Amino acid sequence: MTHSASDNMLRAQVAACTLLLNNLKIMGYSGHVSARLPGRDAYLIQGFDQPRSGLRPEHLLICDYDGKMLSGPPGQRPPAEVFLHGEVLRARPDINSVAHFHHDITNVFTLVDGIDLLPLKNHAIRWVSGIPVHDDPSHVASSELGRAVADTLGSHHAMQIRAHGQIVTAESVPACLVDAVHFVENGEAMYHAAAIGKVRPLSDKDISAFQRDFKRVPHIKKLWKYYTEGGKSSGLLPEDWELGGE
């Protein structure tokens, strides 16, 4: 099957994001990145049996919001949590990419009472509206469970699933990579800070000052270039992948 140039770039971005998150130890043997296909009620996602460490653009499936596989390599099947991505994308037309991963240190904050994950680092202003916790730790293996996750996410940009993992959402695949990195950085910072003393989250004054000066679009471009060029120079990403972000 042939794809348009824009679809080919989107496929390469999803594959690159997955490989980079795996290399950064944010996404392990499970988890997935999805990307909405413009103009369609469908999205790209990797298959159940495809290792995150070896994903390539041609391995990706196209699924609809009901979790049905519309196209993909022979013998492949959607991931078990395809409904997580479909229902979030259905509920949130402002979102074009979703990353689901299982970062243990960050998820620790779902396992204790009275200590919520808060914005500590400056780039965590992305989540000042809140980081909701979905109480059901089950695999999101049905449309009903996917809708429940989307309801918990609401209008926020990230959430945790208790004793399970994280969901980060963004306007593009490059933004989803950057947000996932910052989300984990913030979780690790709070974990270590809580181990040595009283945690000091960002104040309203801190948040207002950083929001005033922060430029999200150039920040996403800068970090996407940093990670993808590093990936190409190390051999993790093929040199001929057109990844955009310039």
N, C-alpha and C positions, 0 to 999 in steps of 0.2 A: 504494500500500500504506500502511495506517495503522500507527502504532507506538505502544507504550505511552509514558506520560510519562517513565518511567525510561529507556527506549530512546532517546527523543528527546533527553534530557539527555546521555546517553552519546555520541550522535552529535554533538551540539553541542560536547561536550568534546574529542572527537577532532579535529574540524575546527578548534576554537580552538587546541588544542595545536600542530597542524601549522602553522597560520598564524603563531602566535607564534614557533615555532622557526625558521620561514623568515624572519620579520622580524628575528630576532636573529642571523641569519647562521650558525645552527647546522645547519639543514637547508636544502639548496639545491634544485637541480632534481631531485634524487633523494633517496630515503629515505621513511620512512613511520612512522606511529603506528598501533598496533592496540589494541583494547580487547575483552576477553572479554565475551561476552554471558552474563549470569547464568542459570544453569540449562540452558545449552546447550553442546554441544561445537562452538562456533562463535564467531566474533569479527568485529568491524568493522574494515575497512581501506579505504584509498582505492584507486581503480583505477589501472591502468598509465598511462593517457593523461590523467589529471587533474592539472593543475599544482598544486603545493603552495601557490602564491601565491593561488589562487582557490578553495580547497576549501570546500565547503558541506556541511552534514549530509546533505542528500538525495543527494549524490554518492557516499556511502560504500557499499561492498559488504558483504555477509555471506558469509564463507567458512568452510568447515569445516577441521579440523586437517590434512586431506589436501590442502589447497589448492584444493578445488573451490568454485567460486562458487555459492552457494545463492540469492542474490537481489542485485539491483542495477539501476542504470539501463540501459536498452537500449543495446547496443553497447559497454558497458564490459567490461573483462577484469581479472583480478587482476594485481597487480604481479609482476614476474619473481621477486622474493624472497618471495613469499607463504609459501613453505615455512619460511623462517626464523622467522616469527611463529608459524605453526601448530605446529611441532615444539617451540619453546620453551614455548608455552602448554600443550601436551600434557604435556611433561615436568615442568612446574613449576606445580602447582595453586595455589601461594601467590601467583603473579603474575597480575595482571589487566590489565596494560598493558605494551606493549613499544614502544620507540622505536629505530629504526635510522637512523643518519645518517652523514655522511662529513665529519668535521671534521679538516682537514689537519694543523693544528699538534698536536692531540692524537694523531693517528695517526703522527706522526714517531717516537714512542717505540717503534713496532713495526719501525722501519727501521734501527735501530742496535743493535749488540751491547753488552751490559753496562750499559745505562741503562734501567731499567724505570720505568714510570709508577707513582709512589707517592703516598700521601695526604700532601699538603702543607698544604692549607687545612682549617680546622676541619670544615666540612661534608663533607669527604672521608672522615670516619670511616664513612660509608656503605659504603666499599669496603675496610675494613681486613682483610677476609677474603681479599682479593686481587683483582687485575684480570687475569684470564687473557688470553692472546693466542692466537687461533686461527691456526694457521700457514698454512692454505690461503686465499689471497686471492680465490678464485673467487667469482662471484656465486652466492648460495645458491639455485640454480634447480631443486632436486629435493628430495624427501623425505629421501633418503640424506644429502645435504649439510646439510639442516636438522637432522637427528639428530646429525650430527657437531658442528655448532655448539652444539646444546643440551648435548651431552656436555662440550664445552670450558667452557661456562658453569657447569655443575655447580650448586652451591648458592650461587654468587656473585650479586651484584646488577648487575654490568656486566662487559663484556669488550670487547676490541678484536679486529678481524680484520686480520691483517697486510696492510699496503699497500692497505687497503680502507676500513674505517670502524669505527663503534662500535655496540654494543647496550647499551641501558640498560633495566632492568626495574623495575617498581614495583607497589605494591598498588592503584593507581588511576591514572587519566589525569592528574589534577592532580599527583600525586606523581611521575609519569614526567616531566612538564615540569620540575618543580623539580630532580629528580635530573639530568636532561640538562643543565640550566644549570650546576649545581654541578660536574658531571663535566668540562665544557668549561672552566669557571673554573679547576679544579684542573690540568688539562692545560696551559693557557696559563701558569699561575703557575709550574709546573715548567719549562716551556720557557724562560721568561725568566730564572728563577733559575739554571738550568744555564748560561745564556749569560754570566753575570757572576761565578760562583763555585761553590763547593761547595754542593750542595743539602742542606738540613736537613729531612728529612721529620718528620712528627709522631712524637714519642716515645711509648712506652707510657704514660708519665705524662700526656702531653698528651691522648692518646686517652681514657684512663680518666676524666680530669677533664671533658672535653667530653661524653662519653657520660652521665656522672652528671647533668649539668645540662640536656642537650638534650631538648626535647620535640618529637618529629617531627610529631605531628598538628597542633598550632597553627602550627608553622613552615610546613607544606604549605599550610594555609588562608591564612596571611598572604601568602605569595608568589603563590599562585594568584589571590588577590584583587588583588594589586599588578599582576600581568601582565594579567589579563583586564580590569580596570577601565581600565588604561592603553590596552589594545587597543580598548576601546569608545570611550574619549574621543578617540582619534586617528582613529577611523573604520575601523580594521583589522577589528574585530569588530562585527557588528550589535548594536544596543542591545537587541533583543528576544530574543537568545539566552539561554536559561536554562542557566547554567553551574554552579550549585551552589557548594559550597565555603564557604558561610556558617557 
